[in-house]
């Protein structure tokens, strides 16, 4: 006899939690859904924090739905500003910091991540900021409007998008990257150099191979002995899974909450979706956390279906994009430890790079070549194996890789 599912609790009111709640209702689930979020805001998608919200002083926050659509149309109870701090798996209840308790038949952990903090700046004599929520983005936007001198620690996607917005806003920007080039884990050197050149053309200064060693009023001191003048330090050195609740359930969570292809954790009736989930990636050949907009949406939708009794596995290759100046860069799968094939002319600013391990296509990157990327994502998802010689030919139509052989 099928288990009766009456009450679902979603711990986390970000994109993954919201898309899961939507999907449950779209699939006909009639029971109660309670979504509990630590932030005071309604659910929203995070890419806007380093993109649209930084580009213009009058850009409003884009919420996934207005409050009335959640409560009246979807009949989803949303508790904002309420951190879930404990869970009793035997009694099937979660509790919040203000002492309330919520019963569940099934629980979704959609708790996301927290910024990794830079310990040497914890008691800094300079304004230090992280970019993880709406209030962070609005605060950074005020610095852009003031044309502040900004030091950005970390040359990853978030830091570079913030640098782009600040440079276009007339700020003096310095990016401090501990590696010898930008985004070395995701970008081939060719693309790293292209991005760095675009930023330099807009006045951004880079310091490679150095870390922040300390601060003083109006400056930060680097490990190489240099001093960078700054009114604000933006730290973007990655994130860690928010694992407190998972730990209360006895789930290992240092690298994320391990899930199967259906989103189930090791605790019965407890699922995990979004940035906190440690899920198998065929392209990488190992379990990874996928910190992308697409995964927060699509994996959450698949997990939601499983939570209400359907059977659905999720195996989409990771995919993300970044817009910087006139560059639209998209990456899917894994670009590391692979042979690279270039399609198009890198000197012309429109090209793709395909990553192969043996005969397996495991990743791709496109620069201003969205049509190529759309096909490459489908090819990788399908596990198709086009011939290397075909991929190397500029005349090869990528659509042919999906045709029956």
Secondary structure, 3 states (H helix, E strand, C coil): CCCCCCEEEEECCCHHHHHHHHHHHHCCCCCEEEEECCCCCCCECHHHHCCHHHHCCCCCCCECCCHHHHHHHCCEEEECCCCEEEEECCCCEEEECCCCEEECCEEEECCCEEECCCHHHCCCCCEEEECCCHHHHHHHHHHHHCCCEEEEECCCHHHHHHHHHHHHCCCEEEEEECCCCCCCCCCCHHHHHHHHHHHHHCCCEEEECCCEEEEECCEEEECCCCEEECCEEEECCCEEECCHHHHHCCCCCCCCEECCCCCECCCCCEEECCCCEEEEECCCCEEEECCCHHHHHHHHHHHHHHHCCCCCCCCCCCEEEEEECCEEEEEEECCCCCEEEEEEEHHHCEEEEEEEECCEEEEEEEECCHHHHHHHHHHHHHCCCCCHHHHHCCCCCHHHHHCCC
